[in-house]
Amino acid sequence: MDSTTTGFIVETLTRSIVEHRLQPGAKLVEQTLADQFGVSRTLIRQALFKLSQNRLIRMEPARGAFVAAPSISEAQQVFAVRRMLEAGMTQAFIRQATAEQINALQDHIAEEEAAVMRGDVPGRTTLLGDFHVRMAQLMGNEVLAHLLMDLLSRCALITLMYQSAGAAEHSHEEHRAIVAALEARDEARALLLMDRHLCNVEASLTLTPVATPPSAP
């Protein structure tokens, strides 16, 4: 990707936020960013607008852009929507999944495990969230995949702020159990495990942000 494109700027700033190099509440100064990326302020504004759509930053009139600091209430609403949406996705996936699609999910699980084992916080954060998007992509439903990406972008910062560090390995094991149920074509168990997984991620949130960036769901 060209380093002067809006997409590159969005990707770079997103990673900075996820890795906590940009802290919640930090101000993002257009001119400083323009100098850093060697681009016009117009491109920076476009990137900031995209990040605000993803709920990773907030735009305040006459004040500028700030890294978002989402609330527990917002997290609860996001997870409520995800439970409804992903229940339908799990049911549809198990009814149409091929052996190749199951194998693709198992490959993703192996990547998750490797990232968790090596303590790769940014890597595991991305992979644990992408598991849910990957299911939609394997079904060939790009609309669903984009809806999930939007929801995951909203809760990624929330979980990084509020989830315990030990939840990463637990989320990975829950993903593994979900895939096992999908492979066995056990629809009832797959639905139960997916709902329980999302409830567990929400339950792992605390009212006090943790010091070490933890995992995404």
Phi, psi and omega in degrees: 000132179300130184292350180262002182275156177300320181301319179296318180296316178300314181298317182293315180292324177300314179297321178298323178289314181299322181274004178063025170282339169246114186278152174307133181091350181293140179276139178253108184271123185304311184295321178298316179292321178299318178293319182297318182269349181069039182229176178283161177293337178298315178296322178297316179299319178298318180294318180295323177298317178297318179295326178290326175296326179278000178066020177272338173227164175238141179257126180244124180306132177069000180242327178113203185252142181223144175298133184295151174228075188294157184263164175298324178300317178298318179301316181298322179292318179298314182292329176298317179293319181297320180298319179294314184291316186282341173296314177296321179295316181298317180297315180293320182298312185293335181278345182232356187295138175266168177300323180294322179292320176298317179299323179295321177293322178295323176297321179295320178300320179296322177294319176303311183300318180297319180293320179296316184295324181269004177069029181276091185298308179299320181295314181291326178301313180294312184294319181295324175286319184293340178307316183289319177294323182299322178300315180295319179296319180294332176283348182080017182257090183289331177297313178297319180300317180290323176298317179293322178298321178295314179296319181292325177294329179287324183263353179299312180291326178298312182291325177296326180279324195241352186266146180288150183298327182290350183288341182298308181296322180296316179299319179298315180295324177292321175300317180299318180294322178298314181296322178298320178292322177297317180297324180280357182059034179264088187299314182299316181291319179299316179296317179297315183293322179293315179296317180296322179299311181294323177295320180294320178297315179296319182293337181281352179288141178241162182283348180246123179303139180278161183281327183255128181300121179266204188269165168271167180291000000 
